[in-house]
Amino acid sequence: MKAGYQEVVTMHQHGNSPTRNHEGPGKSIVDLLARQDSAQIQSIWPNDRLCEYFLASDSRRHTWHAWLAARGTAIRDVPETYRFLTFAKSRQILTDACGNCPPGMISALGKFGPYARTKSVYVALHQVLSAGGLLARHVHQWSKFGDDDLVALASGSSLPVSSRVVRALLKRKMPTQATVELLWVISRLAPVHGEQQLVQCTAHGRQPAAILANLFSLTPFPEPPFEQVCALIPITTAEQLRKTGEEFGNCLKGGEELAYALSSVQAGQRYFYRWNGDQPMLLSFSRCGSRGWILEERSGPRNARVPEDMLNHIVGALAAVPNVFVGRGGAGMLEWMCAR
């Protein structure tokens, strides 16, 4: 970036300050680079000293911005601040700002590019690198940083997940937000399930939704809202639901829909049943308040429509189950409220 700043130096030497040459309404070069810290930067490096800010390396300027982000807007002793930021080592400045300077932070700041970042981004970088481990190493391998990615990764840096599981997850090379969400789910399951199980769930899925479905499959289903009625049999395990989806050729065979279905069943919001009559069908029931269930969906193989006579047969079988309501007039009020 220094070569690009030579024009700024030349402008200063000819009395044409960048603070008086705008790129767009009210935007000077220092405004564009320093952003929210523009006023403080011009206070610390006024007039011709502003060249020192422009000619500094990216890592050095971001070290200053990280210090300003930690210190806030009030600078009591401007001359002393100038001397400290100009002549102290970057590690000393970051330690003064953040309490410590974790390994690799200075080089990571150099990947931020020319523009100042918000306080949350500097805090996130320090948090991830201070935690160390595989996530810190992952950040060191980034060639450039997205603000949202870094902030998201920081939220997962303190989760109690073993290195083996994190390594297996990072090998999937998923979007950062999806990685962090899966880390959170894994952290909730880790006290109950073994490390090897969690590694297998992660390694056997290619996409985030598939991994999520694998993880949800570890948790047993709650008791069904009612037992078998005639040929209507509850699906009581994740593997049964997955195999039924494969047999019927519908969206429950894997991916997002299976993950959502498993989550809703385990949360007590839905339950699936299979009709094992001459014409097999898959039915889902949604919880209605605390004491009842409504029939939400019914379909045959490949989402085929259920014939009216078969639906009448199922309704007749369910008549003996008082906590189940089957609407016959289309999407009614209860279905609209409970199944959305």
N, C-alpha and C positions, 0 to 999 in steps of 0.2 A: 504493500500500500504506500510505501514511502515515495515511490516514483510519482504516484498520482498526486501526492501532497506538495510536490515541488512547485506546482502552479500556484498553490496557496502561498508558499513562501515568496514567490515572485510578486504576487499581488500585494503582499505586505510591504515588500521592499520598494514598490512603486507607489505606496500610499493608498492602495486600493484594497482596503480590508475586506475579508470575506464576510464580515458581519454587516457590510453595506452592499453586498452583491447577492441578490436574492434569486433563488431558484423556485419560482412560484411565490404567491402572496405571503409575505411575512416569514419566509423561510430562508435563513442564511445557511452557509455551509456548516457552521458550528451547530446550528439548530438541527440540521439533518443528521449530523454524526452523533452529537451528544444527547439529542432528544430531550428527555425530561431533565437532564442535568446541564442543559445549555447555560442557564444563568450562573450556576455554580462554577462551571468550567471557565466562563469568561471573567468571573470574579477572582478565581485562583490564578489564572494565566491571562491577565489583562493585556490589551493592546498588542505590542510586538511579541510578548511572551506566548501568545496564543499559538505561534508556530511550533513551540515545544510540544504542545498537545497534538497538533496535526502530524508532526514528524515522528512521534513515538510509534513503536510497533503496536500491532493489534493487542497482543497480550498485555502490554504495559498500559495502554489506555483502558482496557477492560479491568485491569487491576485497580485503576483509579475509580472507575465507575462502581466496582464492587465495594470499594471503601466508602464512597459517597452513599451507596444504597444502604449500607449498614449504619452510617452516621446520621442520616436524615438530612434535612434541608439547612439546618442552622450551622454555620461555620463561624465560630467566635474569633479565632485568630487566623486571619487570612494569610499573613506573611509566614507564620509558622507552618500552616497547612501546605503552602507552596513549597517550602523547604523540605518538609517531610515527604510529600508525594513526589517531588522531583528527584531527590537524592537518595531516599531510602531504597533498599532492595525490595523487589516485588514480594518476596516471601515475608518480609517484615511488615509490609503494608497489609497483606492479606491476613496475617496473624493478628494485627491490630484491629482489623475490621471484623474478622470471623472467629477469633479465638485460637485458630490454628490454620496451617496451610497444608492440606492433605497432599500426598504425592500426586504429581501430574496435574495439579490445578492450574498452574501457570501456563503449561503447554495447551491445556484444554481451553483456556481463555483465548489463546491465540487463534482458535478455530471459530470463534464467534463472528469473525468478519469485522467490517469497519464501524458498524452502528451499535450504539449503546443498547443494552437490554434492560428490561424492567427488574425491579428488586427481586421479584419472585424467582426469576431465572438464575440470578447469581446465588441466591439462597439454595435453590434446587441443586445446582452444580456442586456446591460445597457439601450439601447433605449426602448426595450419592457418593462422592469421592471419599468423604469422611467415613462412611459405612464400610468402604472397601469391598472385597469379595468380587464375585463374578459380574455384578452389575456395574461396579466401578471400572472393571476391566472392559466391559462392554462399551461404556462411554468413551474410554480411551481409544477404542477402535473406530469410533465415528469420525468421518472426515469433516462433517459439518453438523451443526446442532439446530434442531427445531425447538423453539421455546416450549410448545405444548408437550412435545415428547420428553423433554428434560424434566419438566414439572411433574408429568405423569410418572416417570421412572423414579423420581424422588419419593413419591408417595408409596412406592413399593419397596424402597431400599431397607426399611426396618421390619418388613414382614418376616416372621419366623419360618422360612422355607429352606430346606437343606440345599447344599451346593449341587448335589447330584440332580435334584429336581430342577433347579434353576438352569443348570447346564443343558439338560434335556429340552427345556422350554426354549432357551435361546437358540438352539439348533434349528428350531422350526422357522426362524427368521420372519416372525409375524410383526404387524404394526405394534408400536410401543404400547398404545392404550390397551390393545387386546392382551398383550403380555402381562401388563400390570393387573388387569382384571382377573386373569387366570392365576396369577400369583396370589391374589387375595383369596380366591376360592380354595386354592391348594392350602393356604395357611389355615383356613377354617377346618379343612379335612385332616390336616396333619396330626392333630392330637389323637385321632381315632384310627386312622389307616396308616399302614406301614410305608416306609420310604419306597420300597420296591414297587408297591402297587401304584403309587403316585407317579413314579418314573415311567411305568408301563402305560398308564393312561396318557401321559404326555407324548411318549415316543410312538404310540400307535395311532396318533391323529395327525393329519396333515394340515388341517385348517383349524382356526380357533374354536369354531362351533363344534367340530368333531371331538376336540380335546375336552371341551366343556361337557359334552354328552358323556364321554368316558368317565369324567370325574363325578358327574351326578349319578352315574350308574353304580358307584360304590355305596351309595346311601340306600338302605332298604325302603320299600314303600310302606306307607301307613296301612292300617287295616281298611279294607274296602267299605264303602258306605252300606252295602248289603251283600249277603252271600249269594251263591249261585241260585238263579231262578230259572227253572226249565233248562233251556239250552244257552242261557245268558250267564257267562262265566267271567269273573273278574280277572284282570291281568295284574298280577301281584308283584312282578319283578321288572326291572329295567330290561333285562335280556329278553323276557317274554314280549315286551312292547316292541323292542327292536326287531325281533324275528317276525312278529305280526306285521310290522310295517314293510318288511322285505317280502313277505308272502303276499300281502295285499297290493304291493307296488305303489305305496303312497309315500308321503313326505316324512313319515315316522321311521323310515329305514335308516335315517342318519341326519347329521347336520343341524342347522338351527332349529328346525321344527321339533326334532327329537329332544334336543337340549331343553327347549321351552316346555315340551310336554313333561319331561322328567322333573323339571323344576316345579311346575305347577302341581304335579301329583304329590311330590314330597312336601310341598307347602300346604297340602290339604285343600287345594282349590279345584282340582279336577280328578277324575278317575275314569279309567278305560275298561270297557268290557267287550268280550267277543261273543257273538252269537254263533254257536256251532250247529246250526240247523242245516237243512238241505241247501240253503243259500247263505253262506257265511257272511257276517257283517261285523263291522267295527263301530262301537258306540262310545261316545264320551259324555260324561255327566259333569256339570259344574255345580259347585257348592252354592246354595242359596241361603244366606244367613248362617246360623249356627246349627240348624236342625234339619235342613232339607237339601235336596239335590234336584236339578232339572236336566232333562235330556238336551244336550247341546248340539251334538253332531251324530249323524248316522250315515254310513256309506258302505258300499260293497267293495269288492276288489277293484283296484285302479279308480277309486272314488266314484264308482257307479252309484246311481240313484237307487234308493231302497224302494222296492215296489210297495204300493199301498196296502196290499193284502198282508205282506210280511210285517209292515209297520203295525198294522192292526193286531197281528199275532203277538208282537212284542209288547204293545200297550196292554193287551189282555194279561200277559204274564206279569207285567209290572203293577197291575191293579192291586195286587196283594202286598205291595211295598208302600206303606203310607208316607215315607219320607222322600218319595220320588214323584215329580210332576212331569208329565209329558204333554207339551203343548200340541194342539192339533190344528190351530188356525194360523200357522206361519210363525214368524218371529214375533212373539208377544213381549209384554213388558218384562217379565222375569228373565226371559232369555236375553233380552237386550241389556239388562242390568248385570246379569251374572256371567254371561259368556263373552263380554267385550274385553 
